[in-house]
Amino acid sequence: MDCFAGKPTKSTVTLLPMTAAALEDWLTDAGASHKSWVQANQYQAKPGTVLVLPAGDGHPAEALLGVEEGGKDLWSWGAAAARLPRGRYQLPKAMPADAANAAGLGWALGSYRFERYARKNGPASKLVLPAAADKGWIGEQAAALYLVRDLINTPASDMGPGELASEARSLARKFKAKVKVIVGDDLLQQDFPMVHAVGRASSRAPRLIDMSWGKAKDPKLTLVGKGVCFDSGGLDLKPSGGMLMMKKDMGGAAHVLGLAHMIMAAKLPVRLRVLVPAVENSVSGDAFRPLDVLSTRKGITVEVGNTDAEGRLILADALTAALEERPDLLIDFATLTGAARVAVGTEIAAFFTPDDALAGELSAAAVQADDPVWRLPLHGPYRRLLESKVADISSTGSGGFAGAITAALFLKEFTETDTPWIHFDIMAWNSSARPGRPEGGEAMGVRALFEVIRNRFGGTA
């Protein structure tokens, strides 16, 4: 990555991480000029703030970076990448490996720019990592997260179902995985009727992307990602404001591809399968309609409550296919409901699982990784809200409340097995810029989940 440099030069500036308490101790031993400079700038080492210390000749001598207590402060290092003057910087040589890895990843995330269509003015600073840092781990983690961001940020004109399949193929080539893609009417022949129903109105054919990697003898891990490359709402057409950000409705697909990158790069001992139903929810004479009754791969009939609740339909067929192999862990990601955003806001990944132990593992990993998630309840009594008078289940049900829960309960109908299952309902977007997290597409819960997978199935950090 071009945000890193291999070796320091004579002009390389050392970055000193400082908590507010550590700053006081540092000032007692600092020279008079540095003390005066810190005091003149009223620098307090608040997390993410930087202060360049000049040498006698006016050139930078060192730079201070305010960090959180505890050492693994990803986002302050992300802020440093954006806020420091152009130049080359290095971490202290004695920095512990885990802190250096967090600093390097934070720096990379803070250096991210989406420049497919226009060059953006941003920091041109480079960071020299110490020998203790795991440069390979940092690079692959950052590449995976860049992939998620890039896919989501790309407009639907250049990221339709076909282009999404091409991205999956590109990822598969890098790691020698296998990809099968079922396209158009072949979805009916191979029993993915709801994927076909949702995507058939578009001039860009729907498809089911199926990628596999790893040894057959290893534990089976299956990832399913919602790949609605653009969501007009279908015949229940969205207003223009609601349609504006719908290029990100394939964010679930982006997340599972990014997580797959991490898993394959780390060579975790799993048999990985990635399923992405990729569609465009469009309007035409062939569009599916409100109150249509759809058949499914599982054999359950579904009454369409609203054509703008299409993500759960395509996920249902993919989840059914996933469980036919009885994986040891099943995970899906989807930009599914506005109700989840109301519940937890835009910066937290809401998740559902009936498995309390798995929920605990994920919540603990999220704290460690500073990758916030929050468990919402699969409240069984709300299943009655999905009752239909003409089909086995309604896709949206009645009442207008608990929309994220009823969506998760709908998916649960297609996961009724002993397989541990997590469903993520995510924003996949930064509504405004924060340190290390520029406005635009964002990976949410991916780093925390990677740690859960690594801890469950083995492999090194």
C-alpha positions as a Markdown table, in Angstrom:
| # | Residue | x | y | z |
|---|---|---|---|---|
| 1 | Met | 0.0 | 0.0 | 0.0 |
| 2 | Asp | 1.3 | 3.4 | -0.9 |
| 3 | Cys | 0.6 | 4.8 | 2.6 |
| 4 | Phe | 3.6 | 2.8 | 4.0 |
| 5 | Ala | 7.3 | 3.3 | 3.4 |
| 6 | Gly | 10.0 | 0.6 | 3.8 |
| 7 | Lys | 12.8 | 2.5 | 5.5 |
| 8 | Pro | 13.2 | 5.8 | 7.3 |
| 9 | Thr | 15.2 | 8.6 | 5.8 |
| 10 | Lys | 17.1 | 11.5 | 7.5 |
| 11 | Ser | 13.9 | 13.5 | 7.4 |
| 12 | Thr | 11.6 | 10.8 | 8.8 |
| 13 | Val | 9.8 | 12.1 | 11.9 |
| 14 | Thr | 9.1 | 9.8 | 14.9 |
| 15 | Leu | 5.5 | 9.7 | 16.1 |
| 16 | Leu | 5.2 | 9.5 | 19.8 |
| 17 | Pro | 1.8 | 8.2 | 21.1 |
| 18 | Met | 0.7 | 10.1 | 24.2 |
| 19 | Thr | -2.1 | 9.7 | 26.6 |
| 20 | Ala | -3.0 | 12.9 | 28.6 |
| 21 | Ala | -1.4 | 11.3 | 31.7 |
| 22 | Ala | 1.7 | 10.3 | 29.8 |
| 23 | Leu | 2.1 | 13.8 | 28.4 |
| 24 | Glu | 2.6 | 15.2 | 31.9 |
| 25 | Asp | 5.4 | 12.7 | 32.6 |
| 26 | Trp | 7.0 | 13.3 | 29.2 |
| 27 | Leu | 7.0 | 17.1 | 29.8 |
| 28 | Thr | 9.0 | 16.7 | 32.9 |
| 29 | Asp | 11.9 | 15.3 | 30.9 |
| 30 | Ala | 11.4 | 17.3 | 27.7 |
| 31 | Gly | 13.7 | 20.2 | 26.8 |
| 32 | Ala | 12.7 | 23.8 | 27.5 |
| 33 | Ser | 11.8 | 24.5 | 23.8 |
| 34 | His | 9.5 | 21.5 | 23.5 |
| 35 | Lys | 7.8 | 22.4 | 26.8 |
| 36 | Ser | 7.2 | 25.9 | 25.6 |
| 37 | Trp | 5.9 | 24.7 | 22.3 |
| 38 | Val | 3.4 | 22.3 | 23.9 |
| 39 | Gln | 2.2 | 25.0 | 26.3 |
| 40 | Ala | 2.0 | 27.6 | 23.5 |
| 41 | Asn | -0.1 | 25.3 | 21.4 |
| 42 | Gln | -2.2 | 24.3 | 24.5 |
| 43 | Tyr | -1.7 | 20.7 | 23.5 |
| 44 | Gln | -3.4 | 18.2 | 25.8 |
| 45 | Ala | -2.9 | 14.9 | 23.9 |
| 46 | Lys | -6.6 | 14.4 | 23.3 |
| 47 | Pro | -7.2 | 11.2 | 21.2 |
| 48 | Gly | -6.6 | 11.9 | 17.5 |
| 49 | Thr | -4.8 | 15.2 | 18.0 |
| 50 | Val | -1.3 | 15.8 | 16.7 |
| 51 | Leu | 1.4 | 18.3 | 17.4 |
| 52 | Val | 4.6 | 18.5 | 15.4 |
| 53 | Leu | 7.6 | 19.5 | 17.5 |
| 54 | Pro | 10.2 | 21.7 | 15.6 |
| 55 | Ala | 13.9 | 21.3 | 15.9 |
| 56 | Gly | 16.3 | 24.2 | 16.2 |
| 57 | Asp | 16.5 | 24.6 | 12.4 |
| 58 | Gly | 12.7 | 24.8 | 12.1 |
| 59 | His | 12.3 | 21.3 | 10.6 |
| 60 | Pro | 10.2 | 18.7 | 12.4 |
| 61 | Ala | 12.0 | 16.9 | 15.1 |
| 62 | Glu | 9.2 | 14.6 | 16.5 |
| 63 | Ala | 5.4 | 14.6 | 16.5 |
| 64 | Leu | 3.0 | 13.9 | 19.3 |
| 65 | Leu | -0.2 | 11.9 | 18.8 |
| 66 | Gly | -2.9 | 11.8 | 21.4 |
| 67 | Val | -4.2 | 8.2 | 21.9 |
| 68 | Glu | -6.7 | 6.4 | 24.2 |
| 69 | Glu | -5.5 | 4.5 | 27.2 |
| 70 | Gly | -4.7 | 0.9 | 26.6 |
| 71 | Gly | -2.4 | 1.0 | 23.5 |
| 72 | Lys | -4.6 | -0.4 | 20.7 |
| 73 | Asp | -6.1 | 2.8 | 19.6 |
| 74 | Leu | -6.9 | 2.2 | 15.9 |
| 75 | Trp | -8.8 | 5.5 | 15.2 |
| 76 | Ser | -6.3 | 8.0 | 16.6 |
| 77 | Trp | -3.7 | 6.6 | 14.2 |
| 78 | Gly | -6.3 | 7.0 | 11.5 |
| 79 | Ala | -6.6 | 10.6 | 12.5 |
| 80 | Ala | -2.9 | 11.0 | 12.3 |
| 81 | Ala | -2.7 | 9.9 | 8.7 |
| 82 | Ala | -5.2 | 12.6 | 7.8 |
| 83 | Arg | -4.0 | 15.4 | 10.0 |
| 84 | Leu | -0.2 | 15.3 | 9.9 |
| 85 | Pro | 1.7 | 17.5 | 7.4 |
| 86 | Arg | 2.9 | 15.8 | 4.3 |
| 87 | Gly | 6.0 | 13.7 | 5.1 |
| 88 | Arg | 7.4 | 10.4 | 6.2 |
| 89 | Tyr | 6.8 | 9.2 | 9.8 |
| 90 | Gln | 7.9 | 6.2 | 11.8 |
| 91 | Leu | 6.6 | 4.4 | 14.9 |
| 92 | Pro | 8.8 | 4.1 | 17.9 |
| 93 | Lys | 11.1 | 1.1 | 17.5 |
| 94 | Ala | 10.2 | -0.2 | 21.0 |
| 95 | Met | 6.4 | -0.2 | 20.3 |
| 96 | Pro | 4.9 | -3.6 | 21.2 |
| 97 | Ala | 3.7 | -5.7 | 18.2 |
| 98 | Asp | 0.0 | -5.6 | 18.9 |
| 99 | Ala | 0.1 | -1.8 | 19.3 |
| 100 | Ala | 2.2 | -1.4 | 16.2 |
| 101 | Asn | -0.3 | -3.6 | 14.2 |
| 102 | Ala | -3.2 | -1.5 | 15.4 |
| 103 | Ala | -1.3 | 1.7 | 14.6 |
| 104 | Gly | -0.5 | 0.4 | 11.1 |
| 105 | Leu | -4.1 | -0.7 | 10.3 |
| 106 | Gly | -5.5 | 2.6 | 11.7 |
| 107 | Trp | -3.0 | 4.5 | 9.5 |
| 108 | Ala | -4.1 | 2.6 | 6.5 |
| 109 | Leu | -7.8 | 3.1 | 7.1 |
| 110 | Gly | -7.2 | 6.8 | 7.7 |
| 111 | Ser | -5.3 | 7.0 | 4.4 |
| 112 | Tyr | -8.1 | 5.5 | 2.3 |
| 113 | Arg | -9.5 | 7.5 | -0.6 |
| 114 | Phe | -12.0 | 6.4 | -3.2 |
| 115 | Glu | -10.4 | 7.7 | -6.4 |
| 116 | Arg | -11.9 | 5.6 | -9.2 |
| 117 | Tyr | -13.4 | 8.6 | -10.9 |
| 118 | Ala | -11.5 | 11.6 | -9.6 |
| 119 | Arg | -8.3 | 12.3 | -7.7 |
| 120 | Lys | -9.0 | 13.5 | -4.2 |
| 121 | Asn | -6.7 | 15.9 | -2.3 |
| 122 | Gly | -5.7 | 14.0 | 0.8 |
| 123 | Pro | -2.7 | 13.2 | 2.9 |
| 124 | Ala | 0.4 | 12.0 | 1.1 |
| 125 | Ser | 2.2 | 10.9 | 4.3 |
| 126 | Lys | 3.8 | 7.5 | 4.6 |
| 127 | Leu | 4.4 | 5.5 | 7.7 |
| 128 | Val | 7.5 | 3.3 | 8.4 |
| 129 | Leu | 6.5 | 0.3 | 10.5 |
| 130 | Pro | 8.9 | -1.1 | 13.1 |
| 131 | Ala | 10.3 | -4.6 | 12.8 |
| 132 | Ala | 7.9 | -6.0 | 15.4 |
| 133 | Ala | 4.9 | -5.1 | 13.2 |
| 134 | Asp | 3.3 | -7.8 | 11.1 |
| 135 | Lys | 3.3 | -6.0 | 7.8 |
| 136 | Gly | 1.6 | -8.9 | 6.0 |
| 137 | Trp | -1.3 | -9.0 | 8.4 |
| 138 | Ile | -1.7 | -5.2 | 8.3 |
| 139 | Gly | -1.6 | -5.1 | 4.5 |
| 140 | Glu | -4.2 | -8.0 | 4.0 |
| 141 | Gln | -6.6 | -6.6 | 6.7 |
| 142 | Ala | -6.4 | -3.2 | 5.1 |
| 143 | Ala | -6.9 | -4.6 | 1.6 |
| 144 | Ala | -10.0 | -6.5 | 2.7 |
| 145 | Leu | -11.5 | -3.4 | 4.3 |
| 146 | Tyr | -10.6 | -1.3 | 1.2 |
| 147 | Leu | -12.4 | -3.8 | -0.9 |
| 148 | Val | -15.5 | -3.5 | 1.2 |
| 149 | Arg | -15.4 | 0.3 | 0.9 |
| 150 | Asp | -14.6 | 0.4 | -2.8 |
| 151 | Leu | -17.4 | -2.0 | -3.7 |
| 152 | Ile | -20.0 | 0.0 | -1.8 |
| 153 | Asn | -18.7 | 3.4 | -3.0 |
| 154 | Thr | -18.9 | 2.3 | -6.7 |
| 155 | Pro | -22.1 | 3.6 | -8.3 |
| 156 | Ala | -24.6 | 1.1 | -9.6 |
| 157 | Ser | -23.8 | 2.0 | -13.2 |
| 158 | Asp | -20.5 | 0.2 | -12.7 |
| 159 | Met | -21.5 | -2.3 | -10.0 |
| 160 | Gly | -24.4 | -4.3 | -11.2 |
| 161 | Pro | -24.9 | -8.1 | -10.7 |
| 162 | Gly | -22.4 | -8.9 | -13.4 |
| 163 | Glu | -19.7 | -6.6 | -12.1 |
| 164 | Leu | -20.2 | -7.9 | -8.6 |
| 165 | Ala | -19.7 | -11.5 | -10.0 |
| 166 | Ser | -16.5 | -10.2 | -11.7 |
| 167 | Glu | -15.3 | -8.9 | -8.3 |
| 168 | Ala | -15.9 | -12.3 | -6.7 |
| 169 | Arg | -14.0 | -14.0 | -9.6 |
| 170 | Ser | -11.1 | -11.6 | -9.1 |
| 171 | Leu | -11.0 | -12.4 | -5.4 |
| 172 | Ala | -11.2 | -16.1 | -6.1 |
| 173 | Arg | -8.3 | -15.9 | -8.6 |
| 174 | Lys | -6.1 | -14.2 | -6.0 |
| 175 | Phe | -6.6 | -17.0 | -3.5 |
| 176 | Lys | -7.2 | -19.9 | -5.8 |
| 177 | Ala | -10.8 | -20.4 | -4.8 |
| 178 | Lys | -13.6 | -21.7 | -7.1 |
| 179 | Val | -16.6 | -19.7 | -8.3 |
| 180 | Lys | -19.8 | -20.8 | -9.9 |
| 181 | Val | -22.4 | -18.2 | -11.1 |
| 182 | Ile | -26.0 | -19.1 | -11.9 |
| 183 | Val | -27.5 | -16.4 | -14.2 |
| 184 | Gly | -31.0 | -15.4 | -15.3 |
| 185 | Asp | -33.6 | -18.1 | -16.1 |
| 186 | Asp | -31.1 | -20.8 | -14.9 |
| 187 | Leu | -32.0 | -19.6 | -11.4 |
| 188 | Leu | -35.4 | -21.2 | -12.0 |
| 189 | Gln | -33.9 | -24.4 | -13.3 |
| 190 | Gln | -31.6 | -24.6 | -10.3 |
| 191 | Asp | -34.3 | -23.7 | -7.8 |
| 192 | Phe | -33.6 | -20.1 | -6.7 |
| 193 | Pro | -37.1 | -18.8 | -7.5 |
| 194 | Met | -37.1 | -15.7 | -5.2 |
| 195 | Val | -33.7 | -14.5 | -6.4 |
| 196 | His | -35.1 | -14.7 | -10.0 |
| 197 | Ala | -38.4 | -13.0 | -9.0 |
| 198 | Val | -36.7 | -10.0 | -7.4 |
| 199 | Gly | -34.2 | -9.5 | -10.2 |
| 200 | Arg | -36.1 | -10.4 | -13.4 |
| 201 | Ala | -37.4 | -6.9 | -14.0 |
| 202 | Ser | -33.9 | -5.5 | -14.6 |
| 203 | Ser | -32.2 | -5.5 | -18.0 |
| 204 | Arg | -29.2 | -6.8 | -16.0 |
| 205 | Ala | -29.9 | -10.4 | -15.2 |
| 206 | Pro | -30.0 | -11.7 | -11.6 |
| 207 | Arg | -27.5 | -14.3 | -10.5 |
| 208 | Leu | -26.3 | -16.4 | -7.6 |
| 209 | Ile | -22.6 | -16.2 | -6.9 |
| 210 | Asp | -21.2 | -19.3 | -5.2 |
| 211 | Met | -17.5 | -19.2 | -4.1 |
| 212 | Ser | -15.7 | -22.0 | -2.3 |
| 213 | Trp | -12.2 | -22.3 | -0.8 |
| 214 | Gly | -10.3 | -24.6 | 1.6 |
| 215 | Lys | -10.0 | -28.2 | 2.4 |
| 216 | Ala | -13.1 | -30.4 | 2.4 |
| 217 | Lys | -12.1 | -32.0 | 5.8 |
| 218 | Asp | -12.0 | -28.6 | 7.6 |
| 219 | Pro | -15.0 | -27.1 | 9.5 |
| 220 | Lys | -17.6 | -25.6 | 7.2 |
| 221 | Leu | -18.1 | -21.8 | 7.3 |
| 222 | Thr | -20.6 | -20.2 | 5.0 |
| 223 | Leu | -21.1 | -16.5 | 4.4 |
| 224 | Val | -24.2 | -15.1 | 2.7 |
| 225 | Gly | -24.4 | -11.5 | 1.6 |
| 226 | Lys | -27.3 | -9.4 | 0.2 |
| 227 | Gly | -26.3 | -8.2 | -3.2 |
| 228 | Val | -29.0 | -5.8 | -4.3 |
| 229 | Cys | -26.9 | -3.6 | -6.6 |
| 230 | Phe | -29.5 | -1.0 | -6.8 |
| 231 | Asp | -32.9 | -0.8 | -5.1 |
| 232 | Ser | -35.6 | 1.3 | -6.7 |
| 233 | Gly | -38.1 | -0.2 | -4.4 |
| 234 | Gly | -39.7 | -2.0 | -7.3 |
| 235 | Leu | -43.4 | -1.3 | -7.9 |
| 236 | Asp | -43.5 | 0.0 | -4.3 |
| 237 | Leu | -41.2 | 2.7 | -5.7 |
| 238 | Lys | -39.0 | 4.6 | -3.3 |
| 239 | Pro | -39.1 | 8.5 | -3.3 |
| 240 | Ser | -36.1 | 10.1 | -4.8 |
| 241 | Gly | -34.5 | 10.8 | -1.3 |
| 242 | Gly | -34.9 | 7.2 | -0.3 |
| 243 | Met | -33.4 | 6.0 | -3.6 |
| 244 | Leu | -30.3 | 8.3 | -3.4 |
| 245 | Met | -28.1 | 6.0 | -1.4 |
| 246 | Met | -29.3 | 2.7 | -2.9 |
| 247 | Lys | -26.0 | 1.9 | -4.6 |
| 248 | Lys | -25.0 | 0.7 | -1.1 |
| 249 | Asp | -27.7 | -1.9 | -0.9 |
| 250 | Met | -25.2 | -4.5 | -2.0 |
| 251 | Gly | -23.2 | -3.7 | 1.2 |
| 252 | Gly | -23.9 | -7.2 | 2.6 |
| 253 | Ala | -22.2 | -8.7 | -0.4 |
| 254 | Ala | -19.3 | -6.4 | -0.1 |
| 255 | His | -18.9 | -7.4 | 3.6 |
| 256 | Val | -18.8 | -11.1 | 2.9 |
| 257 | Leu | -16.3 | -10.7 | 0.1 |
| 258 | Gly | -14.1 | -8.6 | 2.4 |
| 259 | Leu | -14.4 | -11.1 | 5.2 |
| 260 | Ala | -13.6 | -13.9 | 2.8 |
| 261 | His | -10.5 | -12.0 | 1.8 |
| 262 | Met | -9.4 | -11.9 | 5.5 |
| 263 | Ile | -10.1 | -15.5 | 6.0 |
| 264 | Met | -8.3 | -16.7 | 2.9 |
| 265 | Ala | -5.3 | -14.4 | 3.4 |
| 266 | Ala | -4.9 | -15.7 | 6.9 |
| 267 | Lys | -5.2 | -19.3 | 5.6 |
| 268 | Leu | -7.7 | -20.1 | 8.4 |
| 269 | Pro | -8.4 | -23.9 | 8.5 |
| 270 | Val | -12.0 | -23.7 | 7.3 |
| 271 | Arg | -13.9 | -24.9 | 4.3 |
| 272 | Leu | -15.3 | -21.5 | 3.2 |
| 273 | Arg | -18.3 | -21.0 | 1.1 |
| 274 | Val | -19.6 | -17.5 | 0.0 |
| 275 | Leu | -23.1 | -17.1 | -1.4 |
| 276 | Val | -24.2 | -13.8 | -2.9 |
| 277 | Pro | -27.6 | -13.4 | -4.5 |
| 278 | Ala | -27.0 | -10.5 | -6.8 |
| 279 | Val | -29.9 | -8.6 | -8.3 |
| 280 | Glu | -31.2 | -5.1 | -9.3 |
| 281 | Asn | -34.7 | -4.4 | -7.9 |
| 282 | Ser | -36.1 | -2.5 | -10.9 |
| 283 | Val | -39.5 | -1.6 | -12.4 |
| 284 | Ser | -40.8 | -3.1 | -15.6 |
| 285 | Gly | -43.8 | -5.0 | -16.9 |
| 286 | Asp | -42.1 | -8.2 | -15.5 |
| 287 | Ala | -41.6 | -6.8 | -12.0 |
| 288 | Phe | -43.0 | -8.9 | -9.1 |
| 289 | Arg | -45.9 | -7.3 | -7.4 |
| 290 | Pro | -47.3 | -6.5 | -3.9 |
| 291 | Leu | -49.4 | -9.5 | -2.6 |
| 292 | Asp | -47.8 | -11.9 | -5.2 |
| 293 | Val | -47.2 | -15.3 | -3.6 |
| 294 | Leu | -43.7 | -16.6 | -4.4 |
| 295 | Ser | -42.4 | -20.1 | -4.1 |
| 296 | Thr | -39.0 | -20.6 | -2.4 |
| 297 | Arg | -36.2 | -23.1 | -2.4 |
| 298 | Lys | -37.3 | -24.4 | 1.0 |
| 299 | Gly | -40.8 | -25.0 | -0.2 |
| 300 | Ile | -42.3 | -22.3 | 2.0 |
| 301 | Thr | -44.7 | -19.9 | 0.2 |
| 302 | Val | -44.2 | -16.2 | 0.7 |
| 303 | Glu | -46.8 | -13.4 | 0.3 |
| 304 | Val | -45.1 | -10.2 | -0.8 |
| 305 | Gly | -46.0 | -7.5 | 1.6 |
| 306 | Asn | -44.0 | -4.8 | -0.1 |
| 307 | Thr | -41.6 | -5.0 | -3.1 |
| 308 | Asp | -39.2 | -2.7 | -1.3 |
| 309 | Ala | -38.5 | -5.5 | 1.2 |
| 310 | Glu | -36.7 | -7.6 | -1.4 |
| 311 | Gly | -33.5 | -8.3 | 0.4 |
| 312 | Arg | -34.9 | -10.8 | 2.8 |
| 313 | Leu | -36.5 | -12.7 | -0.2 |
| 314 | Ile | -33.2 | -13.3 | -2.0 |
| 315 | Leu | -31.4 | -14.1 | 1.3 |
| 316 | Ala | -34.0 | -16.7 | 2.1 |
| 317 | Asp | -33.2 | -18.8 | -1.0 |
| 318 | Ala | -29.4 | -18.4 | -0.4 |
| 319 | Leu | -29.7 | -19.3 | 3.3 |
| 320 | Thr | -31.6 | -22.4 | 2.3 |
| 321 | Ala | -28.9 | -23.4 | -0.1 |
| 322 | Ala | -26.2 | -22.7 | 2.5 |
| 323 | Leu | -27.8 | -25.1 | 5.0 |
| 324 | Glu | -28.1 | -28.0 | 2.6 |
| 325 | Glu | -24.4 | -28.5 | 3.3 |
| 326 | Arg | -24.9 | -28.3 | 7.1 |
| 327 | Pro | -22.1 | -25.8 | 7.8 |
| 328 | Asp | -20.6 | -25.5 | 11.3 |
| 329 | Leu | -21.3 | -21.7 | 11.3 |
| 330 | Leu | -23.6 | -19.6 | 9.0 |
| 331 | Ile | -23.3 | -15.8 | 8.8 |
| 332 | Asp | -25.3 | -13.4 | 6.7 |
| 333 | Phe | -24.8 | -9.6 | 6.2 |
| 334 | Ala | -27.4 | -7.3 | 4.8 |
| 335 | Thr | -28.4 | -3.7 | 4.6 |
| 336 | Leu | -31.8 | -4.9 | 5.5 |
| 337 | Thr | -34.0 | -2.5 | 7.5 |
| 338 | Gly | -34.2 | 1.2 | 8.4 |
| 339 | Ala | -35.6 | -0.1 | 11.7 |
| 340 | Ala | -32.2 | -1.3 | 12.8 |
| 341 | Arg | -30.8 | 2.1 | 12.1 |
| 342 | Val | -33.5 | 3.6 | 14.4 |
| 343 | Ala | -32.6 | 1.1 | 17.1 |
| 344 | Val | -28.8 | 1.4 | 17.2 |
| 345 | Gly | -28.0 | 4.3 | 14.9 |
| 346 | Thr | -25.7 | 4.4 | 11.9 |
| 347 | Glu | -22.4 | 3.5 | 13.6 |
| 348 | Ile | -23.2 | 0.2 | 15.2 |
| 349 | Ala | -23.8 | -3.1 | 13.5 |
| 350 | Ala | -27.0 | -4.7 | 14.7 |
| 351 | Phe | -27.0 | -8.5 | 14.9 |
| 352 | Phe | -29.3 | -11.4 | 15.7 |
| 353 | Thr | -28.6 | -14.9 | 16.8 |
| 354 | Pro | -30.4 | -17.5 | 18.8 |
| 355 | Asp | -27.0 | -18.7 | 20.1 |
| 356 | Asp | -26.2 | -17.0 | 23.4 |
| 357 | Ala | -22.6 | -18.3 | 23.5 |
| 358 | Leu | -21.9 | -17.1 | 20.0 |
| 359 | Ala | -23.4 | -13.7 | 20.8 |
| 360 | Gly | -21.1 | -13.4 | 23.8 |
| 361 | Glu | -18.1 | -14.3 | 21.7 |
| 362 | Leu | -19.0 | -11.7 | 19.1 |
| 363 | Ser | -19.7 | -8.9 | 21.7 |
| 364 | Ala | -16.4 | -9.5 | 23.4 |
| 365 | Ala | -14.5 | -9.6 | 20.2 |
| 366 | Ala | -16.2 | -6.3 | 19.1 |
| 367 | Val | -14.9 | -4.6 | 22.3 |
| 368 | Gln | -11.4 | -5.8 | 21.7 |
| 369 | Ala | -11.4 | -4.8 | 18.1 |
| 370 | Asp | -13.2 | -1.5 | 18.6 |
| 371 | Asp | -15.7 | -2.6 | 16.0 |
| 372 | Pro | -19.0 | -2.0 | 17.7 |
| 373 | Val | -21.9 | -4.4 | 17.4 |
| 374 | Trp | -25.1 | -4.8 | 19.3 |
| 375 | Arg | -27.4 | -7.8 | 19.7 |
| 376 | Leu | -31.1 | -7.3 | 19.1 |
| 377 | Pro | -33.7 | -9.9 | 20.2 |
| 378 | Leu | -35.2 | -12.6 | 18.1 |
| 379 | His | -38.4 | -12.2 | 20.0 |
| 380 | Gly | -40.4 | -15.3 | 19.1 |
| 381 | Pro | -43.9 | -14.0 | 19.8 |
| 382 | Tyr | -43.5 | -11.4 | 17.1 |
| 383 | Arg | -43.7 | -14.2 | 14.6 |
| 384 | Arg | -47.4 | -13.8 | 14.6 |
| 385 | Leu | -46.9 | -10.4 | 12.8 |
| 386 | Leu | -45.7 | -12.3 | 9.8 |
| 387 | Glu | -48.8 | -14.4 | 9.4 |
| 388 | Ser | -50.5 | -14.5 | 6.0 |
| 389 | Lys | -54.0 | -15.5 | 5.1 |
| 390 | Val | -53.0 | -16.9 | 1.7 |
| 391 | Ala | -49.4 | -18.2 | 2.1 |
| 392 | Asp | -47.2 | -19.8 | 4.7 |
| 393 | Ile | -45.7 | -16.5 | 5.7 |
| 394 | Ser | -45.8 | -12.8 | 4.8 |
| 395 | Ser | -42.5 | -11.1 | 3.9 |
| 396 | Thr | -43.3 | -8.0 | 5.9 |
| 397 | Gly | -46.3 | -8.7 | 8.1 |
| 398 | Ser | -48.5 | -6.2 | 9.9 |
| 399 | Gly | -48.2 | -3.7 | 12.7 |
| 400 | Gly | -45.4 | -1.4 | 11.5 |
| 401 | Phe | -43.3 | -2.0 | 14.6 |
| 402 | Ala | -40.1 | -4.0 | 15.3 |
| 403 | Gly | -39.2 | -4.0 | 11.6 |
| 404 | Ala | -35.6 | -5.3 | 12.2 |
| 405 | Ile | -36.9 | -8.1 | 14.4 |
| 406 | Thr | -39.6 | -9.3 | 12.1 |
| 407 | Ala | -37.2 | -9.2 | 9.2 |
| 408 | Ala | -34.8 | -11.4 | 11.2 |
| 409 | Leu | -37.6 | -13.7 | 12.2 |
| 410 | Phe | -38.6 | -14.1 | 8.5 |
| 411 | Leu | -35.0 | -15.2 | 7.8 |
| 412 | Lys | -35.1 | -17.5 | 10.8 |
| 413 | Glu | -37.8 | -19.5 | 9.1 |
| 414 | Phe | -35.2 | -20.5 | 6.5 |
| 415 | Thr | -32.5 | -21.3 | 9.1 |
| 416 | Glu | -34.4 | -23.6 | 11.4 |
| 417 | Thr | -31.6 | -26.1 | 12.1 |
| 418 | Asp | -29.0 | -26.7 | 14.7 |
| 419 | Thr | -26.5 | -24.7 | 12.7 |
| 420 | Pro | -25.2 | -21.7 | 14.6 |
| 421 | Trp | -26.3 | -18.6 | 12.8 |
| 422 | Ile | -25.7 | -14.8 | 13.0 |
| 423 | His | -27.7 | -12.3 | 11.0 |
| 424 | Phe | -26.2 | -8.8 | 10.6 |
| 425 | Asp | -28.4 | -5.8 | 9.7 |
| 426 | Ile | -26.0 | -3.1 | 8.9 |
| 427 | Met | -25.7 | 0.5 | 7.6 |
| 428 | Ala | -22.5 | -0.1 | 5.6 |
| 429 | Trp | -22.0 | 3.6 | 5.3 |
| 430 | Asn | -20.4 | 6.5 | 7.2 |
| 431 | Ser | -22.8 | 9.4 | 7.1 |
| 432 | Ser | -20.1 | 11.8 | 8.1 |
| 433 | Ala | -16.3 | 11.5 | 8.4 |
| 434 | Arg | -14.7 | 10.4 | 11.6 |
| 435 | Pro | -11.0 | 9.6 | 12.3 |
| 436 | Gly | -10.0 | 6.6 | 10.1 |
| 437 | Arg | -13.6 | 6.4 | 8.7 |
| 438 | Pro | -14.2 | 8.7 | 5.8 |
| 439 | Glu | -17.7 | 9.5 | 4.6 |
| 440 | Gly | -18.9 | 6.7 | 2.3 |
| 441 | Gly | -18.9 | 2.9 | 2.3 |
| 442 | Glu | -17.8 | 1.2 | 5.5 |
| 443 | Ala | -17.1 | -2.3 | 6.8 |
| 444 | Met | -19.1 | -2.9 | 10.0 |
| 445 | Gly | -18.6 | -5.9 | 12.3 |
| 446 | Val | -16.1 | -7.6 | 9.9 |
| 447 | Arg | -13.0 | -7.3 | 12.1 |
| 448 | Ala | -14.9 | -8.5 | 15.2 |
| 449 | Leu | -16.3 | -11.4 | 13.3 |
| 450 | Phe | -13.0 | -12.4 | 11.9 |
| 451 | Glu | -11.6 | -12.7 | 15.4 |
| 452 | Val | -14.6 | -14.9 | 16.4 |
| 453 | Ile | -14.0 | -17.2 | 13.4 |
| 454 | Arg | -10.2 | -17.3 | 14.1 |
| 455 | Asn | -10.8 | -18.2 | 17.7 |
| 456 | Arg | -13.4 | -20.8 | 16.9 |
| 457 | Phe | -11.6 | -22.6 | 14.1 |
| 458 | Gly | -7.9 | -21.9 | 14.8 |
| 459 | Gly | -5.2 | -20.1 | 12.9 |
| 460 | Thr | -2.7 | -17.5 | 13.9 |
| 461 | Ala | -3.4 | -13.8 | 14.3 |
